Amino acid sequence: MRAVCPVGATFESPDGAVLVDKSRCLGCRYCVQACPYGCRFIDPRTHTADKCSLCYHRITRGLTTAVARRADGARQLADLKDPADPVHEFLRTHKVNVLKPQMATGAKLYYNGLDGAVR
């Protein structure tokens, strides 16, 4: 998706989050069309591309994401670059999948026991 943006508004942060710089976005919709997950949209208020940022503004302040705050622990935020993070043991011992693996997007969002119909 970064390659389709004519002004480079889509970028990857140093810690791996894919974000949109709304101050650079032209609203051309190229990234909306290219998104393999169908998650991008044009914000009707700003007329720029938008997507889930995984609460990046919270993560950079040492907080967790809004979705990871579930009481049942169904969603976890992990540091894939930290070999001591418990996520590595989980990835080794569970059958995890990413959405649309055939797209080779380098997805970093893993699902435990994802139904094949969803993939």
N, C-alpha and C positions, 0 to 999 in steps of 0.2 A: 504494500500500500504506500509505503514511503516513496517508492519509485514513481508512482502515478501522480503525486502531488506536484504541480508545476512550480510551486513556490517554496516547497520544503516545510509546509506547515505541520505535517505529521513527522514526528521524530521520536527517537528512543532515548530516554533519560539514561544517565550513567549507570543507574541500577536496574535497567532493563524494562521499565514501564514505557509502553507506547502511548504517546500523548499527542494532543493537537494544540498548536499555538494559534489561538483564535485571533490574535492581532495580525497574523500573517495570512490566515485562511481567506481565500477569495469566494468561497461558497460554490466552487465549480462543480461539485458533486462527484468528481473522479474517484475519490477515496470511498465514497458511499457505494458506488457501483463496484469497486474492486474488493470491498471487504468480504472475505470468504465466509464470515460468520453472520452477515446481515445485521450487524450491530450498530453501524454508523447511521447517522441521520443528520439532517440539516435543522438546526435549532431555529424555530420560527421567529424567535425574538432577535437573535443576532445575525441570522442568515449565514451562519458558519457551520462547518462540520462539527459534530460532537460524538462522543462515545463514552462508555464507562471508563473512568480514569483509575479505578480501583482505589478511590479516595486518596489519590497521591498526595494531596494537600495535608491529609492526616498522617500518612506514613512518614513523610519527611519531618514531622514534628514528634515522631516516636510513638504515635498512637496507632491503633489498629484500624482496619477498614470498617465501614458500617456493616457490611455483610458478614464479616468475621466475628461480629459481636453476638452471634446466635448463641443462646444458652446451651444448646445441645452439641455445640462444637462441630456442626456439620460442615462449616467452612473455616478453613485455616489459612492464615497468612504465614509464609515461610521464606527463608532466605536460602535460595538454591545455591548461592555462591559460598555459603558457610558449610563446610563438611561436617561440622558438629551439630547442625540443625537436625532435629528429630525427623524432619520430612524425608531425609535420605533413607532412613530405616523403613519408613512407611512405603516409600516408592519401591524398595527392594522386596518387601513382603506382601504387597497387595497388587491386585490386578487393576492397574490404572490406565486410563486412556485420555487422549485429547480429542477435541472436536475436529473433524475433518483431517485426519492424519495424512491423507493422500495429497493434501495441499502443501505439505512441507513448510508450514508457516513458522516453525520454531516456537510453537505455542508453549507457554509456561503455566497454563491453567490445566491442572490434572483433575480427572474425575475418577472416583473409586466406584467400580461396578457399573460403569456407564452402559446403558442398554444399547445394543447394536443398532437399533432402529434410530436412535438419536444421533449416533456418529455419522 
